[in-house]
Amino acid sequence: MAIREKAYGICQTYNWQDYLRYVRQAGLGLIALGFRRGEAVGLITDNHPEWLFSELGVQAVGCVTLNLFTSAVVERLSASLNRIRATFVIVQDQEQVDKMIAAPGNSAMCVTSSLSIRRG
């Protein structure tokens, strides 16, 4: 077992083959969206397996990541993303998308992780 997470009171497990498959799918999906080696990518997600899959998928493409708190205010997110010149931001939900839309000077493309790979 590689990862265990409790979701809705039920323990979800991912073995190493699952982990590899999701990281590979994340990386290939990001390439299809236009991610390129060397770009900076912001990640605004809670601590879920999808965060790990996204993090490693981004790194596998050759990008640099910056993890940001979902509780951060718009100004802090904007300053951090502008500092690293992020071209993409992976967010977990609509609340984070709304923050990116409101962020001053933000030109990064938002991609939602959508948490659609959850089982159960």
Residue pairs with C-beta under 8 A, 6 or more apart in sequence:
1 13
1 14
1 15
2 14
2 15
2 16
2 18
2 19
3 13
3 14
3 19
3 49
3 52
4 11
4 12
4 13
4 14
5 11
5 12
5 13
5 14
5 48
5 49
6 12
7 118
7 120
8 120
10 120
12 49
12 118
12 119
12 120
14 22
14 49
19 52
19 53
22 49
22 50
22 53
22 57
22 117
23 52
23 53
23 56
23 57
23 60
24 57
24 60
25 53
25 57
26 53
26 54
26 56
26 57
26 58
27 56
27 57
27 58
27 60
27 61
29 57
30 57
30 58
30 61
30 63
30 88
30 111
31 61
33 88
33 109
33 111
34 109
35 41
35 58
35 61
35 63
35 88
36 61
36 62
36 63
37 61
37 62
37 63
38 62
38 63
38 64
39 63
39 64
39 86
39 87
39 88
40 63
40 64
40 65
40 66
40 84
40 85
40 86
40 87
41 58
41 63
41 64
41 65
41 66
41 86
41 87
41 88
41 89
41 90
42 65
42 66
42 67
42 68
42 77
42 80
42 81
42 84
42 86
42 88
42 89
42 90
42 108
43 51
43 54
43 55
43 58
43 65
43 66
43 67
43 68
43 89
43 90
44 68
44 69
44 70
44 72
44 77
44 89
44 90
44 91
44 92
44 96
44 99
45 51
45 54
45 67
45 70
45 90
45 91
45 92
45 96
45 113
46 70
46 92
48 92
48 115
50 92
50 113
50 115
50 117
50 118
51 67
51 92
51 113
53 117
54 90
54 113
55 65
55 67
58 65
58 90
59 65
63 88
64 84
66 80
66 81
66 84
66 86
68 76
68 77
68 80
68 81
70 92
70 95
70 96
72 80
74 99
74 102
74 103
74 104
75 103
75 104
77 99
77 100
77 103
78 103
78 104
78 105
78 106
81 89
81 103
81 106
81 108
82 105
82 106
86 108
87 108
87 109
88 108
88 109
88 110
88 111
89 100
89 108
89 109
89 110
89 111
90 110
90 111
90 112
90 113
91 97
91 99
91 100
91 110
91 111
91 112
91 113
92 112
92 113
92 115
93 112
93 115
94 112
96 110
96 112
97 110
97 112
100 106
100 108
100 110
